[in-house]
Amino acid sequence: MVDQELKNKIECALDELRPFLEEDGGGISLLDVTDDMVAKLEFLGACKSCSMSTSTFKSGVEMTILKSVPAIKKVEVINMPVS
């Protein structure tokens, strides 16, 4: 079972990004962290259908989480738009 401290670190990393996503009517939510250290996220609002979501994920979300929380091995967005 993944501890709450690890989830809090991920939330702090996401908090750095949220203002930028919210500017464009979007958002992101941490759904779960699996036992094999995969962070499962969900895009919210405009991010669910934005054509730039893949780029935002790769250059922003994924990079920030992996840098801020080295214990995380992989980051997945369950509702990534297909581009």
C-alpha positions as CSV (number, residue, x, y, z in Angstrom):
1,M,0.0,0.0,0.0
2,V,1.3,3.5,-1.0
3,D,1.6,5.9,1.9
4,Q,-0.1,9.2,2.2
5,E,3.2,11.1,2.3
6,L,4.0,10.0,-1.2
7,K,0.6,11.0,-2.5
8,N,1.0,14.4,-0.8
9,K,4.3,14.9,-2.6
10,I,2.6,14.2,-5.9
11,E,-0.2,16.6,-5.0
12,C,2.4,19.3,-4.3
13,A,4.0,18.7,-7.7
14,L,0.5,19.0,-9.4
15,D,-0.2,22.2,-7.4
16,E,2.7,23.8,-9.3
17,L,1.0,23.0,-12.6
18,R,-2.7,23.6,-11.7
19,P,-2.7,27.4,-12.1
20,F,-1.5,27.0,-15.7
21,L,-4.1,24.4,-16.5
22,E,-6.9,26.4,-14.8
23,E,-6.0,29.5,-16.9
24,D,-7.3,27.5,-19.9
25,G,-10.3,26.0,-18.1
26,G,-8.6,22.7,-17.3
27,G,-7.3,20.8,-14.4
28,I,-5.8,17.5,-13.3
29,S,-6.6,15.1,-10.5
30,L,-4.5,12.3,-8.8
31,L,-6.7,9.2,-8.8
32,D,-4.3,6.6,-7.4
33,V,-0.7,5.4,-7.0
34,T,-0.3,1.7,-7.6
35,D,1.9,-0.6,-5.6
36,D,4.3,-0.7,-8.5
37,M,4.6,3.1,-8.3
38,V,2.5,4.2,-11.2
39,A,0.7,7.5,-10.6
40,K,-2.7,7.5,-12.2
41,L,-4.1,10.9,-13.1
42,E,-7.2,12.3,-14.8
43,F,-7.5,15.4,-16.9
44,L,-10.4,17.7,-15.9
45,G,-12.4,20.4,-17.7
46,A,-10.9,21.6,-21.0
47,C,-7.9,19.3,-20.7
48,K,-10.1,16.3,-21.4
49,S,-10.5,17.4,-25.0
50,C,-7.6,19.7,-25.7
51,S,-5.4,18.9,-28.7
52,M,-2.3,20.0,-26.7
53,S,-3.0,17.6,-23.7
54,T,-0.4,15.1,-24.9
55,S,2.3,17.8,-25.1
56,T,1.2,19.3,-21.7
57,F,1.5,15.8,-20.2
58,K,4.9,15.0,-21.6
59,S,6.6,18.4,-21.1
60,G,4.8,19.4,-17.9
61,V,2.9,16.9,-15.9
62,E,5.0,13.8,-16.3
63,M,8.4,15.6,-16.1
64,T,7.3,17.5,-12.9
65,I,6.1,14.4,-11.1
66,L,9.1,12.3,-12.0
67,K,11.5,15.0,-11.0
68,S,9.7,15.9,-7.7
69,V,8.9,12.3,-6.7
70,P,11.7,10.0,-7.8
71,A,9.9,7.0,-6.2
72,I,7.3,7.2,-9.0
73,K,8.3,5.0,-12.0
74,K,5.6,5.9,-14.4
75,V,2.8,8.5,-14.9
76,E,-0.5,7.7,-16.7
77,V,-3.5,9.8,-17.6
78,I,-6.5,7.6,-17.8
79,N,-8.4,9.9,-20.2
80,M,-5.7,11.3,-22.4
81,P,-7.3,12.7,-25.6
82,V,-6.2,10.9,-28.8
83,S,-4.5,13.3,-31.1
